[in-house]
Amino acid sequence: WATEIEAEAFKDCKELESVVIPQWVRKIGSYAFWGCRNLESVVLPEWLEEIGEEAFSNCSSLHSIVLPQWVKKIGGRAFEYCRSLKSICIPPSVTEIGYGAFSGCYSLTSISIPPFVKKIEENAFSGCSSLTSIIIPPSVTKIEDRAFSGCRSLTDITIPESVTEIRDEVFYGCSSLTSISIPESVTKIGRWAF
């Protein structure tokens, strides 16, 4: 039994509407479902550990997905431009959310970052214009460039005391932001951070 869906396995399968991935699969390769624009429903296997780079990027009809409790890594741009994605539950097992992982997910309204993530990567949630709330756990020490840029509906944010660095343009273009709490632990705030 194959434990991995190889890179580009279903890339550009534009008529694909639903997928049930077998239970023995542990990894979904890069670009595996890239550009499957009619894909609405995906059932992921219980023992899945890794979602590769751009695995579901440009799946513009995907409206919800449940990540299994053993997933450790969400690759760069894994769900980029999933424009219909309204909700996603990221399990506590996740320790790495790649750059641009949810960039351009216009319909995403809320997100809770798992308790063992140490760094929010570049562009992780940039352009999530419907995002109204985000919970940053006390494990995070660094928020990278443009992590939340263009989140126009975000109204308030509390940065935990574990954070020491807020990089360039992190909250740039967050035009609805009315309240922000920055702890004394922060030693560097980048240019155009707000």
C-alpha positions, 0 to 999 in steps of 0.5 A: 500500500502506498503511504504517500500521494506523490507530487502532482498526482491529481494536479489540474483535475478540474472536474474532480469534486470530492476525494476520500484519501485512504487511511494508510496515507501518511503524506500528501505530496507537493501540488498533489491537488493543485488547481482542482477548482471544482473540488468541494470535499476532501476526507483526509486519513486519520494518520496523515502526518504531512501536507506538502507545499501547494498540495491544495493550492487554487482549489477555489471550491473547497469550503471546509476541511478537517485536519486529522489529529496527527498532522505535524506539518502544513507545507508552504502555500498548502491552501493558498487561494482556497477562496471558498474555505470558510473554516479550518480546525488546525489540530494541536499536533501541528508544529509547522505552518509553512509560508503562505499556507492560507494566503488568499483564503478570502472566506476564512473568518477565524483561525486558532494557531496550535499551541506548539507552533513557534513561528508564524511564517511569511504570508501565512494568512496574508489576504484573508480579508474576512478573518475577524479573529485570530488566537496566537498561542504563547509558544510563538516567538516570532511573527514573520513578514506579512503574516497577516497583511491585508486582513481587512476585517481583523479588529483586534489582536493580542500578541502573547508575551512569548513574542520577541519580534514582529517583522515587516508589514505583519499587519500592513493593510489591516484597515479595521484594526482598532486595538492591539496589545504589544507585550514588553517582550517585543524587542523589534517591530519591523517597518510598516508593521501596522 
